[in-house]
Structure formats: structure tokens, C-alpha cells
């Protein structure tokens, strides 16, 4: 559902801006009095357009920051799983095969959960499976270590794996609030309405200029939302996911 929404947003916003630009031109001509439309709306444009640019800039910056945070949570999870895998050697020899098998299955579940993020029910199932496997690994770790320092190191490693997974789940659920998204759209549409009113005072239709303005602003908004949902847009986290895949291959 999110995938379809993002793919349709660009064309829809582009068309909406063209409509608002034309509406702005007609509105300016209708409201024109003895003053020219340009002189009447210049103070409004001076106030609104910088605000629109500020909203776009802050939205882009925040979305890019969340994308970087998502990459970091993947790296933290990879490091935590690798550390726990190495600390399996601290367990008793008879417990090590079971712990390794559980960590392998856990890593498989985490990789699968990333692959099925656009399918929320399957994603939740994989997350729940990972929790169960990690809980079972904890039990085996407690029972399979007799030396207290070794048990402490092993269990702290498994605990770090769970913490990293929790941070990843929270990162996936952290996005721009709907109110901010609505304000972003509103600021863009109001801005292009004012641009249309300004164009009306020139006496020409400026069809090419309208298309350029609508295309640029639509592209910026789509990129912002693409950064917000990197799993379903163009800005995929495939390279970050490959770290987890490569780790799984080394777990032999």
C-alpha cells in the first residue's frame, strides 16, 4: 500500500500544482484592481515562498538523517550478531552446536524480515520468530555455560543482539508525522498558487515555466518521501542489507 502511494504521489502532485498555478493566474486577474497583480501579491510571495523553502529544506534534512540512522542500526545489528557468534565458543562444547544453529536461524529470520517489510503481516511474523529464536538461545546459553565469566560474556552478547533488533524495529517505525506531511503538501500548493498569481501580471501564459516549477517541486517532495521509506522507493538499503547477508554466509 505504501509502495503504491509513493509511486502515485509524484504525478498526482505534479498535476495538482499545474491546477494551482492556473488557478492562481485566474484568481489574480479576477482580483486585479487599479494596481497590477504583481505589486499586490509581492509582499505575500516574499513571506510565503521562503517559508515553503524552509519546510522543504527541514523535511529533506530530517528524512536524510533518518536514512543514515537506519543504516547505522543495520550496522549495529550486524556487529551485535557477529559478536554473539564469536562468543558461542565460551559455552560448553556440547551446547555450542545448538547455539550456532539458533543464531543462524535468527540471522535468516532477520534477513527475511528486511525483505518482506512491504508486507506487514509477514514482517511481524519474522520479527516474532526472531524473538523466539533469541529467547531459546538465551536459555541454551544459560544452561550451557558453567563458568560465570563466560556466561556473563555470552549472555551480554545475546542481550546486545536483542537490543539492536529493538532499535531496528523502532527505526523502521519512525517517520515524518502525517501532520507534517500534510503541512508540506499544503505549503507547496499554496506556494505555487502564489507563483501563478505572480505570473498573471506578466500578460503571458508561461506554460513552460509552470511545468518546470511543478516538476521541480514534485521531484523534491518525492525524494523526501523516498528517503522516509527507503524500503519501497528508489533509495533502497540493499548495500546495508548485504552486510547481514555476508555475515550469514560466514556463519559456518
Secondary structure, 3 states (H helix, E strand, C coil): CHHHHHHHHHHHHHHHHHHHHHHHHHHHHHHCCCCCHHHHHHHHHHHHHHHHHHHHHHHHHHHHHHHHHHHHHHHHHHHHHHHHHHHHHHCCHHHHHHHHHHHHHHHHHHHHHHHCCCCHHHHHHHHHHHHHHHHHHHHHHHHCCCCHHHHHHHHHHHHHHHHHHHHHHHHHCCCCCHHHHHHHHHHHHHHHHHHHHHHHCCCCCCHHHHHHHHHHHHHHHHHHHHHHCCCCCCCCCHHHHHHHHHHHHHCC
